[in-house]
Amino acid sequence: MDEDPIIGRCLEGDGEAFEMLVNRYQSGVLSLAWSILGIREEAEDAAQETFVRAFTNLREFDPARPFRPWLYAIAVHGCLDRLKRRRLERRFREGLKNDPLDPDSGVSVERRLENADLLAPLLDRLKPKERLALYISVVEGRTAAEVASTLGCSEGSARVRVHNAKKKVRNWLKRNPHD
């Protein structure tokens, strides 16, 4: 199947042409995602994300190469990113189950945040950008520059968000050491 004319129409903004590509490859991308992720709902989300990324990056597609492998590579990378996020979340939740939660125990805020029972109520109290900054900094172990890049802000703002989030968590732990 020659997708060149369809891709050309997509690049010209023809939504129906892109819908043709989606219809042509949807079941294959979904099957691929499901085989990698093992959860149908997550595979459906990953498949949809694949087509969004493909549409967004269609200008980068090399028409001298076949379309299907390019599209499947986008799907595979998206699924692997999802698996990585799963592992990070699991590590975040399982990290410190046996450590004391007492703020005066000498255990850092970062280490206490890894406790699964502590995670949800603490993070829910933070502003979304503080929560994300703290997660990127603590769980993923990223630098302030990387946090800033992800959040689309200056490095100084990223540091402030991480600092404020840690401070809020520290204060909450001091007030509620056994919650």
TORPA-4810 file (N, C-alpha, C, O; in nm, 3 decimals):
<nodes>
NODE_1_0.083_-0.118_0.000_0.000_0.000_0.000_0.088_0.125_0.000_0.178_0.139_0.082_M
NODE_2_0.061_0.212_-0.090_0.139_0.335_-0.102_0.067_0.447_-0.029_-0.040_0.492_-0.069_D
NODE_3_0.129_0.492_0.081_0.070_0.598_0.162_0.111_0.737_0.117_0.056_0.836_0.167_E
NODE_4_0.205_0.749_0.023_0.256_0.880_-0.016_0.147_0.982_-0.049_0.152_1.094_0.001_D
NODE_5_0.048_0.946_-0.132_-0.055_1.046_-0.162_-0.137_1.083_-0.038_-0.176_1.199_-0.021_P
NODE_6_-0.162_0.986_0.046_-0.240_1.012_0.168_-0.160_1.102_0.261_-0.214_1.198_0.317_I
NODE_7_-0.033_1.072_0.278_0.052_1.154_0.364_0.064_1.295_0.309_0.062_1.392_0.384_I
NODE_8_0.075_1.306_0.178_0.079_1.439_0.116_-0.045_1.519_0.148_-0.038_1.638_0.178_G
NODE_9_-0.160_1.452_0.141_-0.285_1.521_0.174_-0.289_1.560_0.322_-0.339_1.667_0.358_R
NODE_10_-0.236_1.472_0.408_-0.231_1.504_0.551_-0.147_1.629_0.576_-0.184_1.716_0.654_C
NODE_11_-0.033_1.635_0.508_0.056_1.750_0.525_-0.008_1.879_0.476_0.030_1.988_0.519_L
NODE_12_-0.105_1.867_0.388_-0.179_1.984_0.340_-0.296_2.018_0.433_-0.370_2.114_0.407_E
NODE_13_-0.312_1.940_0.541_-0.417_1.969_0.638_-0.546_1.893_0.617_-0.647_1.927_0.678_G
NODE_14_-0.545_1.790_0.535_-0.665_1.711_0.507_-0.688_1.612_0.622_-0.619_1.510_0.631_D
NODE_15_-0.784_1.641_0.707_-0.817_1.555_0.821_-0.869_1.419_0.779_-0.843_1.319_0.846_G
NODE_16_-0.944_1.415_0.670_-0.997_1.287_0.622_-0.885_1.193_0.579_-0.895_1.072_0.599_E
NODE_17_-0.780_1.247_0.523_-0.666_1.165_0.483_-0.599_1.104_0.606_-0.560_0.987_0.605_A
NODE_18_-0.586_1.183_0.712_-0.525_1.128_0.833_-0.616_1.022_0.894_-0.569_0.921_0.946_F
NODE_19_-0.746_1.044_0.887_-0.841_0.944_0.935_-0.825_0.813_0.858_-0.841_0.705_0.914_E
NODE_20_-0.792_0.822_0.731_-0.768_0.702_0.650_-0.647_0.626_0.705_-0.649_0.503_0.714_M
NODE_21_-0.541_0.700_0.741_-0.424_0.636_0.799_-0.457_0.571_0.934_-0.414_0.459_0.963_L
NODE_22_-0.533_0.642_1.014_-0.573_0.588_1.144_-0.652_0.459_1.123_-0.624_0.357_1.188_V
NODE_23_-0.750_0.462_1.034_-0.832_0.342_1.009_-0.747_0.227_0.958_-0.772_0.111_0.991_N
NODE_24_-0.649_0.258_0.878_-0.564_0.155_0.818_-0.475_0.088_0.922_-0.452_-0.033_0.915_R
NODE_25_-0.426_0.164_1.020_-0.325_0.112_1.114_-0.373_0.099_1.259_-0.297_0.052_1.344_Y
NODE_26_-0.493_0.138_1.287_-0.541_0.142_1.425_-0.534_0.006_1.494_-0.483_-0.004_1.605_Q
NODE_27_-0.583_-0.098_1.430_-0.585_-0.228_1.497_-0.443_-0.280_1.519_-0.415_-0.342_1.622_S
NODE_28_-0.354_-0.257_1.424_-0.215_-0.301_1.441_-0.144_-0.227_1.554_-0.072_-0.288_1.633_G
NODE_29_-0.165_-0.096_1.560_-0.102_-0.017_1.667_-0.160_-0.058_1.802_-0.086_-0.070_1.900_V
NODE_30_-0.290_-0.078_1.808_-0.353_-0.120_1.933_-0.301_-0.257_1.977_-0.270_-0.276_2.095_L
NODE_31_-0.291_-0.351_1.885_-0.239_-0.484_1.918_-0.096_-0.476_1.969_-0.059_-0.541_2.067_S
NODE_32_-0.016_-0.396_1.902_0.123_-0.378_1.943_0.130_-0.320_2.084_0.204_-0.369_2.169_L
NODE_33_0.052_-0.215_2.109_0.052_-0.150_2.240_0.003_-0.247_2.348_0.059_-0.251_2.458_A
NODE_34_-0.099_-0.323_2.317_-0.154_-0.417_2.414_-0.052_-0.526_2.446_-0.040_-0.568_2.561_W
NODE_35_0.022_-0.570_2.345_0.122_-0.674_2.369_0.236_-0.623_2.457_0.297_-0.700_2.531_S
NODE_36_0.265_-0.495_2.449_0.372_-0.438_2.530_0.322_-0.405_2.671_0.389_-0.435_2.770_I
NODE_37_0.204_-0.344_2.680_0.155_-0.293_2.808_0.073_-0.393_2.888_0.075_-0.391_3.011_L
NODE_38_0.001_-0.480_2.818_-0.077_-0.583_2.887_-0.207_-0.536_2.948_-0.278_-0.616_3.009_G
NODE_39_-0.240_-0.412_2.934_-0.364_-0.358_2.989_-0.438_-0.288_2.875_-0.388_-0.192_2.817_I
NODE_40_-0.556_-0.337_2.845_-0.628_-0.288_2.727_-0.653_-0.136_2.731_-0.629_-0.067_2.633_R
NODE_41_-0.701_-0.086_2.844_-0.732_0.056_2.853_-0.607_0.142_2.832_-0.612_0.244_2.764_E
NODE_42_-0.498_0.099_2.889_-0.374_0.173_2.873_-0.324_0.162_2.728_-0.269_0.258_2.674_E
NODE_43_-0.345_0.046_2.668_-0.306_0.027_2.528_-0.389_0.118_2.437_-0.336_0.173_2.340_A
NODE_44_-0.516_0.132_2.467_-0.601_0.222_2.388_-0.552_0.366_2.398_-0.548_0.438_2.299_E
NODE_45_-0.516_0.407_2.519_-0.462_0.542_2.538_-0.330_0.558_2.463_-0.306_0.661_2.399_D
NODE_46_-0.246_0.457_2.470_-0.117_0.462_2.402_-0.135_0.468_2.250_-0.063_0.540_2.181_A
NODE_47_-0.232_0.393_2.199_-0.257_0.394_2.055_-0.304_0.533_2.011_-0.259_0.586_1.909_A
NODE_48_-0.394_0.590_2.087_-0.442_0.724_2.054_-0.327_0.825_2.058_-0.314_0.911_1.971_Q
NODE_49_-0.244_0.812_2.160_-0.129_0.900_2.173_-0.033_0.883_2.054_0.027_0.979_2.008_E
NODE_50_-0.020_0.760_2.007_0.066_0.732_1.892_0.022_0.811_1.770_0.103_0.872_1.701_T
NODE_51_-0.108_0.809_1.744_-0.159_0.880_1.627_-0.147_1.032_1.643_-0.124_1.103_1.545_F
NODE_52_-0.164_1.080_1.764_-0.146_1.224_1.787_0.000_1.263_1.759_0.027_1.363_1.693_V
NODE_53_0.092_1.182_1.812_0.234_1.209_1.788_0.269_1.198_1.640_0.344_1.280_1.586_R
NODE_54_0.214_1.098_1.575_0.241_1.080_1.432_0.193_1.202_1.355_0.264_1.253_1.269_A
NODE_55_0.073_1.247_1.384_0.018_1.363_1.315_0.104_1.487_1.341_0.134_1.563_1.249_F
NODE_56_0.142_1.504_1.467_0.223_1.619_1.506_0.360_1.619_1.438_0.413_1.724_1.403_T
NODE_57_0.416_1.500_1.420_0.551_1.488_1.366_0.556_1.440_1.222_0.661_1.398_1.174_N
NODE_58_0.445_1.446_1.153_0.437_1.392_1.017_0.537_1.458_0.922_0.583_1.394_0.828_L
NODE_59_0.570_1.583_0.944_0.666_1.652_0.857_0.806_1.591_0.869_0.889_1.607_0.779_R
NODE_60_0.832_1.521_0.979_0.962_1.458_0.999_0.970_1.321_0.931_1.078_1.264_0.920_E
NODE_61_0.858_1.268_0.887_0.856_1.138_0.821_0.931_1.145_0.688_0.913_1.238_0.610_F
NODE_62_1.015_1.046_0.665_1.091_1.037_0.541_1.012_0.953_0.440_1.002_0.832_0.457_D
NODE_63_0.955_1.015_0.338_0.872_0.940_0.243_0.949_0.835_0.163_0.888_0.751_0.097_P
NODE_64_1.081_0.837_0.170_1.160_0.733_0.103_1.155_0.601_0.181_1.197_0.497_0.130_A
NODE_65_1.104_0.607_0.302_1.094_0.487_0.387_0.948_0.449_0.405_0.859_0.531_0.383_R
NODE_66_0.924_0.325_0.445_0.785_0.282_0.467_0.724_0.351_0.590_0.793_0.378_0.688_P
NODE_67_0.596_0.377_0.582_0.525_0.448_0.688_0.503_0.359_0.811_0.522_0.403_0.924_F
NODE_68_0.462_0.237_0.788_0.425_0.147_0.899_0.536_0.134_1.004_0.506_0.152_1.122_R
NODE_69_0.662_0.105_0.968_0.767_0.096_1.071_0.788_0.227_1.147_0.816_0.226_1.267_P
NODE_70_0.774_0.339_1.076_0.788_0.469_1.142_0.678_0.486_1.247_0.705_0.527_1.360_W
NODE_71_0.555_0.453_1.209_0.442_0.465_1.301_0.458_0.369_1.418_0.433_0.406_1.533_L
NODE_72_0.498_0.245_1.389_0.514_0.147_1.496_0.628_0.185_1.590_0.621_0.157_1.710_Y
NODE_73_0.731_0.249_1.539_0.839_0.296_1.626_0.787_0.401_1.724_0.826_0.402_1.841_A
NODE_74_0.700_0.487_1.677_0.638_0.586_1.766_0.558_0.514_1.874_0.566_0.551_1.991_I
NODE_75_0.482_0.413_1.835_0.402_0.337_1.931_0.491_0.266_2.034_0.463_0.271_2.154_A
NODE_76_0.595_0.202_1.987_0.685_0.130_2.078_0.749_0.225_2.178_0.752_0.197_2.298_V
NODE_77_0.800_0.338_2.129_0.864_0.434_2.220_0.764_0.488_2.321_0.797_0.506_2.438_H
NODE_78_0.642_0.516_2.277_0.539_0.563_2.369_0.507_0.459_2.476_0.491_0.493_2.593_G
NODE_79_0.498_0.334_2.435_0.468_0.226_2.531_0.583_0.206_2.628_0.562_0.185_2.748_C
NODE_80_0.704_0.212_2.578_0.820_0.198_2.667_0.826_0.313_2.768_0.862_0.292_2.883_L
NODE_81_0.790_0.432_2.724_0.782_0.545_2.817_0.678_0.518_2.925_0.701_0.548_3.042_D
NODE_82_0.565_0.461_2.887_0.461_0.428_2.985_0.511_0.324_3.083_0.484_0.334_3.203_R
NODE_83_0.583_0.223_3.035_0.637_0.120_3.125_0.739_0.181_3.221_0.745_0.145_3.338_L
NODE_84_0.818_0.273_3.170_0.916_0.341_3.256_0.844_0.420_3.365_0.885_0.417_3.481_K
NODE_85_0.737_0.490_3.327_0.660_0.565_3.427_0.601_0.471_3.532_0.598_0.504_3.651_R
NODE_86_0.554_0.354_3.487_0.502_0.256_3.582_0.608_0.216_3.683_0.582_0.212_3.803_R
NODE_87_0.729_0.186_3.632_0.837_0.145_3.722_0.872_0.258_3.819_0.894_0.233_3.937_R
NODE_88_0.878_0.381_3.769_0.909_0.494_3.857_0.801_0.512_3.963_0.833_0.538_4.079_L
NODE_89_0.676_0.500_3.924_0.567_0.514_4.020_0.574_0.403_4.124_0.552_0.428_4.243_E
NODE_90_0.604_0.282_4.081_0.615_0.169_4.175_0.730_0.194_4.271_0.715_0.174_4.392_R
NODE_91_0.844_0.238_4.218_0.958_0.269_4.304_0.923_0.382_4.401_0.961_0.379_4.518_R
NODE_92_0.850_0.479_4.351_0.808_0.592_4.434_0.719_0.545_4.548_0.729_0.595_4.661_F
NODE_93_0.632_0.450_4.520_0.536_0.403_4.620_0.595_0.299_4.715_0.547_0.286_4.827_R
NODE_94_0.695_0.225_4.673_0.747_0.115_4.752_0.877_0.148_4.824_0.928_0.067_4.901_E
NODE_95_0.929_0.264_4.799_1.063_0.298_4.842_1.096_0.282_4.988_1.201_0.224_5.020_G
NODE_96_1.014_0.329_5.078_1.056_0.339_5.217_0.957_0.281_5.315_0.941_0.335_5.424_L
NODE_97_0.891_0.177_5.281_0.781_0.127_5.364_0.823_0.098_5.508_0.739_0.108_5.598_K
NODE_98_0.947_0.063_5.532_0.990_0.026_5.666_1.057_0.140_5.742_1.091_0.124_5.859_N
NODE_99_1.078_0.253_5.679_1.142_0.365_5.749_1.040_0.441_5.833_0.922_0.448_5.798_D
NODE_100_1.086_0.497_5.945_0.996_0.575_6.028_0.950_0.702_5.956_1.022_0.759_5.875_P
NODE_101_0.830_0.743_5.988_0.775_0.863_5.926_0.796_0.988_6.010_0.762_1.098_5.968_L
NODE_102_0.850_0.971_6.128_0.871_1.084_6.217_0.963_1.186_6.151_1.073_1.152_6.109_D
NODE_103_0.917_1.314_6.140_0.999_1.415_6.076_1.132_1.439_6.148_1.226_1.490_6.088_P
NODE_104_1.140_1.402_6.276_1.264_1.420_6.352_1.353_1.297_6.348_1.451_1.290_6.422_D
NODE_105_1.319_1.201_6.264_1.394_1.075_6.260_1.526_1.088_6.185_1.609_0.997_6.189_S
NODE_106_1.545_1.199_6.117_1.666_1.215_6.037_1.650_1.165_5.895_1.742_1.178_5.814_G
NODE_107_1.533_1.108_5.863_1.507_1.062_5.729_1.464_1.183_5.646_1.376_1.259_5.687_V
NODE_108_1.526_1.201_5.532_1.498_1.319_5.450_1.355_1.318_5.398_1.291_1.213_5.389_S
NODE_109_1.307_1.436_5.363_1.174_1.448_5.304_1.167_1.362_5.179_1.067_1.296_5.154_V
NODE_110_1.274_1.364_5.101_1.274_1.287_4.977_1.250_1.139_5.003_1.173_1.075_4.933_E
NODE_111_1.317_1.086_5.104_1.302_0.944_5.135_1.163_0.915_5.192_1.103_0.813_5.159_R
NODE_112_1.111_1.003_5.276_0.978_0.980_5.332_0.871_0.988_5.224_0.769_0.920_5.232_R
NODE_113_0.895_1.071_5.123_0.796_1.083_5.015_0.778_0.953_4.939_0.674_0.932_4.875_L
NODE_114_0.877_0.868_4.945_0.867_0.742_4.871_0.772_0.643_4.938_0.740_0.540_4.879_E
NODE_115_0.726_0.673_5.057_0.635_0.582_5.126_0.498_0.585_5.061_0.440_0.692_5.043_N
NODE_116_0.448_0.470_5.025_0.321_0.462_4.951_0.205_0.520_5.030_0.118_0.586_4.972_A
NODE_117_0.201_0.495_5.160_0.089_0.545_5.240_0.092_0.696_5.254_-0.012_0.759_5.274_D
NODE_118_0.208_0.752_5.245_0.226_0.896_5.264_0.205_0.974_5.135_0.163_1.089_5.137_L
NODE_119_0.232_0.912_5.025_0.237_0.979_4.896_0.110_1.053_4.858_0.113_1.175_4.837_L
NODE_120_0.000_0.984_4.849_-0.122_1.045_4.795_-0.169_1.168_4.874_-0.190_1.273_4.814_A
NODE_121_-0.187_1.158_5.006_-0.237_1.276_5.077_-0.141_1.394_5.073_-0.185_1.509_5.071_P
NODE_122_-0.012_1.367_5.071_0.083_1.478_5.065_0.080_1.546_4.929_0.073_1.668_4.921_L
NODE_123_0.087_1.467_4.825_0.092_1.526_4.692_-0.039_1.594_4.655_-0.038_1.692_4.580_L
NODE_124_-0.149_1.545_4.706_-0.278_1.608_4.679_-0.285_1.750_4.736_-0.361_1.833_4.687_D
NODE_125_-0.207_1.776_4.838_-0.209_1.908_4.901_-0.124_2.011_4.827_-0.134_2.130_4.853_R
NODE_126_-0.042_1.964_4.735_0.046_2.055_4.662_-0.022_2.109_4.537_-0.115_2.049_4.483_L
NODE_127_0.025_2.224_4.493_-0.020_2.278_4.365_0.031_2.184_4.256_0.135_2.121_4.273_K
NODE_128_-0.041_2.174_4.144_0.001_2.079_4.040_0.146_2.095_3.993_0.216_1.996_3.975_P
NODE_129_0.191_2.219_3.974_0.328_2.239_3.927_0.430_2.205_4.036_0.540_2.159_4.006_K
NODE_130_0.394_2.228_4.162_0.484_2.189_4.271_0.491_2.037_4.280_0.599_1.980_4.298_E
NODE_131_0.377_1.973_4.266_0.370_1.827_4.271_0.457_1.767_4.160_0.534_1.674_4.184_R
NODE_132_0.443_1.819_4.040_0.519_1.769_3.927_0.668_1.798_3.946_0.752_1.711_3.919_L
NODE_133_0.701_1.917_3.991_0.842_1.952_4.014_0.904_1.859_4.118_1.016_1.812_4.099_A
NODE_134_0.833_1.833_4.226_0.883_1.745_4.331_0.900_1.603_4.278_1.001_1.538_4.307_L
NODE_135_0.805_1.556_4.202_0.812_1.421_4.146_0.933_1.408_4.053_1.009_1.312_4.063_Y
NODE_136_0.950_1.503_3.964_1.061_1.498_3.868_1.194_1.505_3.942_1.288_1.432_3.910_I
NODE_137_1.201_1.592_4.040_1.325_1.611_4.114_1.359_1.490_4.202_1.471_1.440_4.200_S
NODE_138_1.260_1.446_4.278_1.286_1.342_4.378_1.282_1.202_4.318_1.378_1.126_4.334_V
NODE_139_1.177_1.168_4.250_1.161_1.032_4.201_1.251_1.005_4.082_1.320_0.903_4.077_V
NODE_140_1.250_1.096_3.988_1.329_1.074_3.868_1.474_1.119_3.888_1.561_1.089_3.805_E
NODE_141_1.500_1.190_3.997_1.636_1.233_4.027_1.692_1.332_3.926_1.811_1.332_3.897_G
NODE_142_1.605_1.416_3.872_1.645_1.512_3.768_1.698_1.640_3.830_1.667_1.673_3.944_R
NODE_143_1.777_1.712_3.753_1.834_1.839_3.796_1.729_1.950_3.784_1.624_1.933_3.723_T
NODE_144_1.762_2.063_3.844_1.672_2.179_3.834_1.654_2.220_3.688_1.545_2.262_3.648_A
NODE_145_1.759_2.208_3.609_1.748_2.244_3.467_1.650_2.150_3.396_1.572_2.195_3.311_A
NODE_146_1.653_2.023_3.429_1.561_1.928_3.367_1.418_1.951_3.414_1.323_1.938_3.336_E
NODE_147_1.402_1.984_3.542_1.269_2.017_3.593_1.216_2.139_3.520_1.100_2.142_3.477_V
NODE_148_1.301_2.240_3.505_1.262_2.363_3.436_1.222_2.335_3.292_1.124_2.390_3.242_A
NODE_149_1.297_2.251_3.226_1.267_2.217_3.087_1.131_2.148_3.076_1.053_2.178_2.986_S
NODE_150_1.103_2.058_3.167_0.976_1.986_3.166_0.858_2.079_3.195_0.753_2.069_3.132_T
NODE_151_0.877_2.168_3.291_0.769_2.258_3.332_0.758_2.382_3.243_0.660_2.456_3.251_L
NODE_152_0.859_2.405_3.161_0.857_2.523_3.075_0.875_2.652_3.153_0.808_2.752_3.125_G
NODE_153_0.965_2.649_3.250_0.990_2.768_3.331_1.140_2.787_3.346_1.219_2.708_3.293_C
NODE_154_1.180_2.890_3.417_1.322_2.912_3.439_1.375_2.814_3.543_1.298_2.755_3.619_S
NODE_155_1.505_2.797_3.545_1.568_2.708_3.642_1.541_2.756_3.784_1.519_2.676_3.875_E
NODE_156_1.545_2.888_3.802_1.516_2.944_3.934_1.375_2.913_3.980_1.353_2.878_4.096_G
NODE_157_1.279_2.926_3.890_1.140_2.894_3.924_1.125_2.746_3.958_1.050_2.710_4.049_S
NODE_158_1.197_2.661_3.886_1.191_2.518_3.914_1.244_2.490_4.055_1.185_2.412_4.130_A
NODE_159_1.356_2.554_4.090_1.412_2.534_4.224_1.314_2.582_4.332_1.296_2.516_4.434_R
NODE_160_1.250_2.694_4.306_1.153_2.748_4.402_1.037_2.652_4.420_0.993_2.628_4.532_V
NODE_161_0.987_2.597_4.310_0.874_2.504_4.318_0.911_2.379_4.397_0.834_2.332_4.480_R
NODE_162_1.029_2.325_4.371_1.075_2.206_4.445_1.091_2.242_4.593_1.047_2.167_4.680_V
NODE_163_1.155_2.356_4.620_1.176_2.399_4.758_1.042_2.418_4.831_1.025_2.370_4.943_H
NODE_164_0.949_2.487_4.767_0.818_2.511_4.831_0.744_2.380_4.856_0.680_2.363_4.960_N
NODE_165_0.753_2.288_4.762_0.685_2.159_4.780_0.746_2.084_4.897_0.673_2.029_4.980_A
NODE_166_0.879_2.081_4.905_0.946_2.012_5.016_0.909_2.078_5.149_0.885_2.010_5.249_K
NODE_167_0.906_2.210_5.150_0.874_2.283_5.272_0.732_2.250_5.319_0.708_2.228_5.437_K
NODE_168_0.637_2.248_5.225_0.499_2.215_5.259_0.490_2.073_5.315_0.420_2.049_5.414_K
NODE_169_0.560_1.980_5.252_0.559_1.841_5.299_0.620_1.833_5.439_0.566_1.768_5.527_V
NODE_170_0.733_1.900_5.457_0.800_1.901_5.588_0.706_1.956_5.696_0.693_1.897_5.803_R
NODE_171_0.642_2.068_5.668_0.550_2.128_5.765_0.432_2.036_5.793_0.389_2.023_5.907_N
NODE_172_0.380_1.974_5.689_0.266_1.885_5.709_0.307_1.766_5.795_0.231_1.723_5.881_W
NODE_173_0.426_1.713_5.772_0.475_1.600_5.852_0.495_1.639_5.998_0.467_1.560_6.088_L
NODE_174_0.544_1.760_6.021_0.563_1.805_6.157_0.431_1.818_6.232_0.422_1.787_6.351_K
NODE_175_0.328_1.865_6.161_0.197_1.882_6.222_0.122_1.750_6.236_0.042_1.734_6.328_R
NODE_176_0.148_1.655_6.147_0.075_1.529_6.144_0.172_1.411_6.134_0.171_1.341_6.034_N
NODE_177_0.255_1.388_6.235_0.360_1.286_6.223_0.307_1.143_6.211_0.379_1.055_6.163_P
NODE_178_0.185_1.119_6.252_0.135_0.980_6.251_0.025_0.956_6.152_-0.030_0.846_6.149_H
NODE_179_-0.012_1.056_6.069_-0.115_1.038_5.968_-0.063_0.957_5.852_-0.136_0.931_5.756_D
</nodes>
